Amino acid sequence: MEEKLTIRMATTEQSDIDALHEYIYKLGRYQKMAETSVTITKETLKEQIANKTLESAIAFLDGKPVGIGLFYTLASGFTGRTSMFLNIYYVEEELRGKGIGKAIMAYLSKLSLERGYERIEWLCLNWNEPSLKFYRGIQSREIDTVITFRLMPDDMKRLNEEVNG
């Protein structure tokens, strides 16, 4: 019997929040992040889903969650248009290569087109060969001319004190 894949937008139902929260932590472990780096609580996640600060597609195989595409929107100062930024993208490891990730991307692509978004963007760690292969396989455009920079709270405080005393 063939398994049935369905994808829908996450709601504030506790089962959805639990699945999103679990996959955020699983991605953190997969990306070799310190346990203390992933700090979002289920309550915060539920609040952000409720007010659409974050949104997520959830994929289900025979009714069981198997992957997510969690995103937020951003606007371009150059074009004035809104885009989707895919922040958390995760498919159960044992189910990778079965088309679930591609189906989530297709779902998010359809949603982005319906909403009039300019594009979908995301980041990928340079050592993550399986993901790089997948992203290249769906013919996404690799932007290798930019470097990501980040100011963390200590950096912001130091900079502010340096400039403003």
GROMACS elastic network, one bead per residue, 0.5 to 0.9 nm:
[ bonds ]
;  ai    aj funct       b0    kb
    3    61     6  0.63622   500
    3    62     6  0.58707   500
    4    60     6  0.79563   500
    4    61     6  0.55318   500
    4    62     6  0.51518   500
    4    63     6  0.80644   500
    5    59     6  0.69024   500
    5    60     6  0.56154   500
    5    62     6  0.64606   500
    5    63     6  0.80871   500
    5   100     6  0.77329   500
    5   103     6  0.87736   500
    6    58     6  0.83234   500
    6    59     6  0.57303   500
    6    60     6  0.52005   500
    6    61     6  0.65419   500
    6    62     6  0.79213   500
    6    63     6  0.78300   500
    7    57     6  0.65537   500
    7    58     6  0.55331   500
    7    60     6  0.61288   500
    7    61     6  0.88705   500
    7    68     6  0.89877   500
    7   103     6  0.80983   500
    7   104     6  0.70756   500
    7   107     6  0.73575   500
    8    56     6  0.84635   500
    8    57     6  0.54777   500
    8    58     6  0.56085   500
    8    59     6  0.67378   500
    8    60     6  0.84449   500
    8   107     6  0.83889   500
    9    55     6  0.74620   500
    9    56     6  0.57169   500
    9    58     6  0.60378   500
    9    59     6  0.88321   500
   10    13     6  0.80585   500
   10    16     6  0.58873   500
   10    17     6  0.77763   500
   10    20     6  0.83119   500
   10    49     6  0.77314   500
   10    55     6  0.69863   500
   10    56     6  0.54031   500
   10    57     6  0.56972   500
   10    58     6  0.60238   500
   11    14     6  0.83373   500
   11    15     6  0.88982   500
   11    16     6  0.61930   500
   11    17     6  0.75715   500
   11    46     6  0.84299   500
   11    49     6  0.69771   500
   11    50     6  0.75193   500
   11    55     6  0.86879   500
   11    56     6  0.85033   500
   12    15     6  0.82818   500
   12    16     6  0.65779   500
   12    17     6  0.62825   500
   12    45     6  0.88532   500
   12    46     6  0.56419   500
   12    47     6  0.80605   500
   12    49     6  0.64392   500
   12    50     6  0.61736   500
   13    16     6  0.54480   500
   13    17     6  0.64236   500
   13    18     6  0.87219   500
   13    46     6  0.83761   500
   14    17     6  0.50010   500
   14    18     6  0.59535   500
   14    19     6  0.85309   500
   14    42     6  0.88198   500
   14    46     6  0.82033   500
   15    18     6  0.50841   500
   15    19     6  0.62297   500
   15    20     6  0.86930   500
   16    19     6  0.51357   500
   16    20     6  0.61686   500
   16    21     6  0.85109   500
   16    58     6  0.80027   500
   16    65     6  0.85785   500
   17    20     6  0.51401   500
   17    21     6  0.59896   500
   17    22     6  0.84825   500
   17    42     6  0.64379   500
   17    43     6  0.86185   500
   17    45     6  0.69480   500
   17    46     6  0.61701   500
   17    49     6  0.85315   500
   18    21     6  0.51711   500
   18    22     6  0.60970   500
   18    23     6  0.86863   500
   18    42     6  0.70688   500
   19    22     6  0.51267   500
   19    23     6  0.62420   500
   19    24     6  0.86482   500
   19    58     6  0.84176   500
   19    65     6  0.67442   500
   19    66     6  0.87420   500
   19    67     6  0.85998   500
   19    68     6  0.85255   500
   20    23     6  0.52340   500
   20    24     6  0.61726   500
   20    25     6  0.87477   500
   20    42     6  0.87216   500
   20    45     6  0.82950   500
   20    56     6  0.80533   500
   20    58     6  0.79812   500
   20    67     6  0.85894   500
   20    68     6  0.69834   500
   20    70     6  0.80939   500
   21    24     6  0.51785   500
   21    25     6  0.64333   500
   21    26     6  0.86914   500
   21    40     6  0.79252   500
   21    41     6  0.76742   500
   21    42     6  0.63490   500
   21    45     6  0.75055   500
   22    25     6  0.52964   500
   22    26     6  0.61634   500
   22    27     6  0.87012   500
   23    27     6  0.60019   500
   23    28     6  0.84104   500
   23    66     6  0.89513   500
   23    67     6  0.73147   500
   23    68     6  0.72379   500
   23    88     6  0.83038   500
   23    89     6  0.85266   500
   23    90     6  0.65004   500
   23    91     6  0.81828   500
   23    92     6  0.84157   500
   24    27     6  0.52756   500
   24    28     6  0.62871   500
   24    29     6  0.88493   500
   24    38     6  0.78095   500
   24    40     6  0.87173   500
   24    68     6  0.89413   500
   24    70     6  0.89388   500
   24    88     6  0.66860   500
   24    89     6  0.85082   500
   24    90     6  0.79127   500
   25    29     6  0.63063   500
   25    30     6  0.85994   500
   25    35     6  0.83489   500
   25    38     6  0.66455   500
   26    29     6  0.51538   500
   26    30     6  0.61145   500
   26    31     6  0.85719   500
   26    90     6  0.80442   500
   26    92     6  0.87614   500
   27    31     6  0.60135   500
   27    32     6  0.85156   500
   27    33     6  0.86718   500
   27    88     6  0.75099   500
   27    89     6  0.78326   500
   27    90     6  0.63582   500
   27    91     6  0.89739   500
   28    31     6  0.51499   500
   28    32     6  0.62934   500
   28    33     6  0.52276   500
   28    34     6  0.77033   500
   28    35     6  0.76504   500
   28    37     6  0.79595   500
   28    38     6  0.66726   500
   29    33     6  0.57777   500
   29    34     6  0.76184   500
   29    35     6  0.74879   500
   30    33     6  0.76343   500
   31   125     6  0.79264   500
   31   128     6  0.82047   500
   32    35     6  0.87917   500
   33    36     6  0.81142   500
   33    37     6  0.63265   500
   33    38     6  0.77817   500
   34    37     6  0.52849   500
   34    38     6  0.75759   500
   35    38     6  0.60920   500
   35    39     6  0.82899   500
   36    39     6  0.65038   500
   40    43     6  0.82552   500
   40    44     6  0.63856   500
   40    45     6  0.66287   500
   41    44     6  0.52212   500
   41    45     6  0.61412   500
   41    46     6  0.85284   500
   42    46     6  0.59912   500
   42    47     6  0.85448   500
   43    46     6  0.51153   500
   43    47     6  0.62284   500
   43    48     6  0.86661   500
   44    47     6  0.50543   500
   44    48     6  0.61498   500
   44    49     6  0.85832   500
   45    48     6  0.51049   500
   45    49     6  0.61206   500
   45    50     6  0.84735   500
   45    54     6  0.79295   500
   46    49     6  0.51471   500
   46    50     6  0.60287   500
   46    51     6  0.87041   500
   47    50     6  0.50073   500
   47    51     6  0.62697   500
   47    52     6  0.83222   500
   47    53     6  0.84012   500
   47    54     6  0.89954   500
   48    51     6  0.52927   500
   48    52     6  0.56945   500
   48    54     6  0.53539   500
   48    55     6  0.78431   500
   49    53     6  0.63113   500
   49    54     6  0.52040   500
   49    55     6  0.55852   500
   49    56     6  0.78920   500
   50    53     6  0.78518   500
   50    54     6  0.83254   500
   50    55     6  0.86431   500
   51    54     6  0.77423   500
   52    55     6  0.56532   500
   52    72     6  0.79056   500
   53    71     6  0.87071   500
   53    72     6  0.62922   500
   53    73     6  0.81030   500
   54    70     6  0.68556   500
   54    71     6  0.57342   500
   54    73     6  0.81769   500
   55    69     6  0.83855   500
   55    70     6  0.56906   500
   55    71     6  0.54059   500
   55    72     6  0.61933   500
   55    73     6  0.89880   500
   56    68     6  0.65592   500
   56    69     6  0.53769   500
   56    71     6  0.59389   500
   56    72     6  0.85159   500
   56    88     6  0.87703   500
   57    67     6  0.83768   500
   57    68     6  0.55236   500
   57    69     6  0.51461   500
   57    70     6  0.63985   500
   57    71     6  0.85473   500
   57   104     6  0.72156   500
   57   107     6  0.78671   500
   57   108     6  0.73858   500
   58    65     6  0.67685   500
   58    66     6  0.76206   500
   58    67     6  0.58892   500
   58    69     6  0.66797   500
   58    70     6  0.84113   500
   58   104     6  0.78511   500
   59    63     6  0.87982   500
   59    64     6  0.82052   500
   59    65     6  0.57687   500
   59    66     6  0.56314   500
   59    67     6  0.51182   500
   59    68     6  0.60691   500
   59    69     6  0.85653   500
   59    91     6  0.85586   500
   59   100     6  0.74492   500
   59   101     6  0.88265   500
   59   103     6  0.84179   500
   59   104     6  0.68299   500
   60    63     6  0.51406   500
   60    66     6  0.54269   500
   60    67     6  0.72376   500
   61    64     6  0.52498   500
   61    65     6  0.64428   500
   61    66     6  0.63655   500
   61   100     6  0.89093   500
   62    65     6  0.85080   500
   65    68     6  0.82289   500
   65    92     6  0.89514   500
   66    90     6  0.84066   500
   66    91     6  0.58984   500
   66    92     6  0.55627   500
   66    95     6  0.78021   500
   66   100     6  0.81431   500
   67    89     6  0.75807   500
   67    90     6  0.52763   500
   67    92     6  0.60632   500
   67   100     6  0.75990   500
   67   101     6  0.75816   500
   67   104     6  0.80123   500
   68    88     6  0.73455   500
   68    89     6  0.57042   500
   68    90     6  0.54275   500
   68    91     6  0.66076   500
   68   101     6  0.86206   500
   68   104     6  0.73486   500
   69    86     6  0.66257   500
   69    87     6  0.76156   500
   69    88     6  0.58014   500
   69    90     6  0.66830   500
   69    91     6  0.88433   500
   69   101     6  0.88905   500
   69   104     6  0.67389   500
   69   105     6  0.78093   500
   69   108     6  0.77017   500
   70    85     6  0.86003   500
   70    86     6  0.59805   500
   70    87     6  0.57435   500
   70    89     6  0.62829   500
   70    90     6  0.88081   500
   71    84     6  0.64589   500
   71    85     6  0.53940   500
   71    87     6  0.51000   500
   71    88     6  0.67667   500
   71    89     6  0.85639   500
   72    83     6  0.84892   500
   72    84     6  0.59219   500
   72    85     6  0.54237   500
   72    86     6  0.68061   500
   72    87     6  0.72381   500
   73    82     6  0.65052   500
   73    83     6  0.55477   500
   73    85     6  0.57675   500
   73    86     6  0.86533   500
   73   117     6  0.87669   500
   74    81     6  0.84367   500
   74    82     6  0.55733   500
   74    83     6  0.54213   500
   74    84     6  0.64592   500
   74    85     6  0.68031   500
   75    78     6  0.88434   500
   75    79     6  0.82174   500
   75    80     6  0.62615   500
   75    81     6  0.55456   500
   75    83     6  0.61229   500
   75    84     6  0.88398   500
   76    79     6  0.54246   500
   76    80     6  0.50620   500
   76    81     6  0.56170   500
   76    82     6  0.64389   500
   76    83     6  0.76992   500
   77    80     6  0.53851   500
   77    81     6  0.79654   500
   78    81     6  0.82472   500
   79    82     6  0.85947   500
   79   118     6  0.88618   500
   81   116     6  0.85159   500
   81   117     6  0.68882   500
   81   118     6  0.60910   500
   82   116     6  0.77372   500
   82   117     6  0.51953   500
   82   118     6  0.59572   500
   82   119     6  0.79072   500
   83   112     6  0.77364   500
   83   116     6  0.84243   500
   83   118     6  0.51363   500
   83   119     6  0.50615   500
   83   120     6  0.58877   500
   83   121     6  0.75761   500
   84   108     6  0.87691   500
   84   112     6  0.69770   500
   84   117     6  0.67157   500
   84   118     6  0.79865   500
   84   119     6  0.63212   500
   84   121     6  0.63487   500
   84   122     6  0.86082   500
   85   119     6  0.84734   500
   85   120     6  0.57830   500
   85   122     6  0.57365   500
   85   123     6  0.89495   500
   86    89     6  0.68176   500
   86   120     6  0.68453   500
   86   121     6  0.60330   500
   86   122     6  0.50020   500
   86   123     6  0.80010   500
   87   121     6  0.87332   500
   87   122     6  0.64116   500
   87   123     6  0.77861   500
   88   122     6  0.86761   500
   89   101     6  0.84350   500
   89   104     6  0.89274   500
   89   122     6  0.89891   500
   90    93     6  0.84734   500
   90   101     6  0.77996   500
   91    94     6  0.84781   500
   91    95     6  0.69234   500
   91    96     6  0.63922   500
   91   100     6  0.71739   500
   91   101     6  0.63182   500
   92    95     6  0.54043   500
   92    96     6  0.65237   500
   93    96     6  0.54534   500
   94    97     6  0.86800   500
   95    98     6  0.60539   500
   95    99     6  0.86045   500
   95   100     6  0.75883   500
   96    99     6  0.73293   500
   96   100     6  0.70624   500
   96   101     6  0.72361   500
   97   100     6  0.74821   500
   97   101     6  0.78570   500
   97   102     6  0.89786   500
   97   134     6  0.88495   500
   98   101     6  0.79024   500
   98   102     6  0.86876   500
   99   102     6  0.51802   500
   99   103     6  0.60690   500
   99   104     6  0.86956   500
  100   103     6  0.50238   500
  100   104     6  0.62469   500
  100   105     6  0.86703   500
  101   104     6  0.51158   500
  101   105     6  0.62513   500
  101   106     6  0.86019   500
  101   134     6  0.86390   500
  102   105     6  0.50462   500
  102   106     6  0.61051   500
  102   107     6  0.85708   500
  102   134     6  0.85382   500
  102   138     6  0.75485   500
  103   107     6  0.61040   500
  103   108     6  0.86020   500
  104   107     6  0.50138   500
  104   108     6  0.61764   500
  104   109     6  0.84743   500
  105   108     6  0.50662   500
  105   109     6  0.59573   500
  105   110     6  0.85633   500
  105   138     6  0.89833   500
  106   110     6  0.61506   500
  106   111     6  0.85644   500
  107   110     6  0.52135   500
  107   111     6  0.62328   500
  107   112     6  0.86218   500
  108   112     6  0.60075   500
  108   113     6  0.85569   500
  108   120     6  0.83619   500
  109   112     6  0.50535   500
  109   113     6  0.61831   500
  109   114     6  0.85759   500
  109   119     6  0.85506   500
  109   120     6  0.75606   500
  110   113     6  0.51739   500
  110   114     6  0.61429   500
  110   115     6  0.86251   500
  111   114     6  0.50694   500
  111   115     6  0.61538   500
  111   116     6  0.85550   500
  111   117     6  0.86344   500
  112   115     6  0.51332   500
  112   116     6  0.60628   500
  112   117     6  0.50768   500
  112   118     6  0.77924   500
  112   119     6  0.72899   500
  112   120     6  0.74512   500
  113   116     6  0.50248   500
  113   117     6  0.59804   500
  113   118     6  0.80180   500
  113   119     6  0.84857   500
  114   117     6  0.77888   500
  116   119     6  0.88586   500
  117   120     6  0.77246   500
  124   127     6  0.84675   500
  124   128     6  0.70516   500
  124   131     6  0.73345   500
  124   132     6  0.70846   500
  125   128     6  0.54686   500
  125   129     6  0.85857   500
  125   131     6  0.85894   500
  125   132     6  0.83460   500
  126   129     6  0.74240   500
  126   132     6  0.78377   500
  127   130     6  0.89368   500
  127   132     6  0.85048   500
  128   131     6  0.56148   500
  128   132     6  0.61913   500
  128   133     6  0.86833   500
  129   133     6  0.59604   500
  129   134     6  0.85044   500
  130   133     6  0.51798   500
  130   134     6  0.62764   500
  130   135     6  0.87751   500
  131   135     6  0.60981   500
  131   136     6  0.84532   500
  132   135     6  0.51844   500
  132   136     6  0.60640   500
  132   137     6  0.83431   500
  133   136     6  0.51888   500
  133   137     6  0.59140   500
  133   138     6  0.87949   500
  134   138     6  0.64257   500
  134   139     6  0.87330   500
  135   138     6  0.54019   500
  135   139     6  0.65659   500
  135   140     6  0.57852   500
  135   141     6  0.83770   500
  135   142     6  0.84940   500
  136   140     6  0.57406   500
  136   141     6  0.75405   500
  136   142     6  0.76730   500
  137   140     6  0.75745   500
  139   142     6  0.87749   500
  143   146     6  0.68127   500
  144   147     6  0.78304   500
  150   155     6  0.88859   500
  151   154     6  0.79284   500
  151   155     6  0.54388   500
  151   156     6  0.59837   500
  152   155     6  0.51551   500
  152   156     6  0.61414   500
  152   157     6  0.86488   500
  153   156     6  0.50220   500
  153   157     6  0.61069   500
  153   158     6  0.85324   500
  154   157     6  0.51274   500
  154   158     6  0.60961   500
  154   159     6  0.85622   500
  155   158     6  0.50842   500
  155   159     6  0.60487   500
  155   160     6  0.84700   500
  156   159     6  0.51495   500
  156   160     6  0.60069   500
  156   161     6  0.85040   500
  157   160     6  0.51573   500
  157   161     6  0.61030   500
  157   162     6  0.84625   500
  158   161     6  0.51844   500
  158   162     6  0.59958   500
  158   163     6  0.86709   500
  159   163     6  0.62045   500
  159   164     6  0.83440   500
  160   163     6  0.53026   500
  160   164     6  0.56748   500
  160   165     6  0.73384   500
  161   164     6  0.51822   500
  162   165     6  0.56873   500
